[in-house]
């Protein structure tokens, strides 16, 4: 194997290792975001359902789904 071929092989190997590391980081970030979203939903579900005080114009928004 000449020097050029060896250099190409080394570069390809390094790029593959970097790609794998990047994919692992993305998966870790995805799991962290999922956990954070779950915690946020859990916190939101513990909030009391309050009614708006006053009920004047511009203070209440009716939403029909």
Residue pairs with C-beta under 8 A, 6 or more apart in sequence:
1 9
52 59
52 60
